[in-house]
Amino acid sequence: MSGSVSYHAGFSAEGQVARDYQRRGFPLVQQRWRGKGGEIDLVMRDGDGFVFIEVKKSRSHARAAERLSARQIRRLFDSASEFLGTCPLGLNTPARFDVALVDGMGRIEILENALCA
């Protein structure tokens, strides 16, 4: 895919995932939150805490999962630490890291608490 097509496909997948979480009672806090460490695709509210979500889209869920690199995970942790640093409880704020996989048919598979810091 070209850069523009990939950008729009990723943005669309993030929107699908955000709506899925919202239907399940998680309000959207930020989409594509950018800090010094990198970008967080979605930040959702979970009670007093947050869910940081990395969205991956590909032809299949397995291929989407393969696209998550160790470097991206480190950047996600760095960005989440920066985000939490702005909260009253700082890094003591409850948080989890989910991975949302979106296949070519638009089906979503959520891997809750998939990444452990």
C-alpha positions in Angstrom: 0.0 0.0 0.0 1.1 3.5 -0.6 1.7 5.8 2.3 -1.6 7.7 1.9 -3.6 4.5 1.5 -1.9 2.9 4.6 -2.5 6.1 6.6 -6.2 6.1 5.8 -6.6 2.4 6.3 -5.0 2.6 9.7 -7.1 5.6 10.7 -10.3 3.8 9.6 -9.2 0.7 11.6 -8.6 2.8 14.7 -12.0 4.3 14.3 -13.6 0.9 14.1 -11.7 -0.2 17.2 -12.6 3.0 19.1 -16.3 2.4 18.4 -16.0 -1.2 19.5 -14.6 -0.1 22.9 -17.1 2.7 23.2 -20.0 0.2 22.7 -18.5 -1.7 25.6 -18.4 1.3 27.9 -14.9 2.7 27.4 -14.9 6.4 26.6 -12.4 7.6 24.0 -9.8 9.9 25.6 -7.4 10.4 22.7 -6.8 9.1 19.2 -3.3 9.1 17.9 -1.9 10.7 21.0 1.7 11.8 20.3 4.4 12.3 22.9 8.2 12.5 22.7 8.4 8.7 22.8 6.0 8.1 19.9 2.4 7.7 19.2 -0.4 5.8 21.0 -3.2 4.8 18.5 -6.0 4.9 21.1 -6.3 5.9 24.7 -9.6 4.8 26.3 -10.9 5.5 29.8 -11.3 2.4 32.1 -12.8 3.6 35.4 -10.0 5.5 37.1 -7.4 4.3 34.7 -6.7 3.9 31.0 -6.4 1.4 28.3 -3.6 2.0 25.8 -4.4 0.3 22.5 -2.1 -0.5 19.6 -4.2 -1.1 16.4 -2.8 -3.4 13.7 -4.5 -4.0 10.4 -3.7 -6.6 7.7 -5.3 -9.3 5.6 -5.6 -11.6 8.6 -5.4 -11.3 12.3 -2.2 -13.4 12.3 -0.5 -11.1 9.8 -1.6 -8.1 11.7 -0.1 -9.5 14.9 3.2 -10.2 13.1 3.4 -6.4 12.3 3.9 -5.5 16.0 7.6 -5.1 16.6 9.6 -5.0 19.8 10.6 -1.4 18.9 7.0 -0.4 18.6 6.2 -1.9 22.0 9.1 0.0 23.6 7.8 3.2 22.0 4.3 2.5 23.2 5.6 2.0 26.8 7.6 5.2 26.6 4.6 7.2 25.3 2.2 5.7 27.9 4.7 6.6 30.7 4.7 10.2 29.4 0.9 10.3 29.2 0.5 8.9 32.7 3.0 11.4 33.9 0.4 14.1 33.3 -2.1 12.3 35.6 -2.6 13.1 39.3 -1.4 9.6 40.3 1.4 9.6 37.7 2.7 6.1 36.9 0.6 4.7 39.8 -2.5 5.3 37.6 -4.1 2.0 36.7 -3.4 1.1 33.0 -3.3 -1.8 30.7 -2.0 -2.4 27.1 -4.3 -4.0 24.6 -3.6 -5.0 21.0 -6.5 -4.7 18.5 -6.1 -6.8 15.3 -8.3 -5.8 12.3 -8.4 -8.2 9.3 -9.2 -7.4 5.7 -12.9 -8.0 6.3 -13.0 -5.5 9.2 -13.3 -8.1 11.9 -11.7 -7.1 15.2 -9.9 -9.3 17.6 -9.0 -7.7 20.9 -6.0 -9.0 22.9 -6.6 -7.5 26.3 -3.6 -6.9 28.5 -1.5 -8.3 25.7 1.7 -6.3 26.6 3.2 -6.2 30.1 5.6 -3.4 31.0 
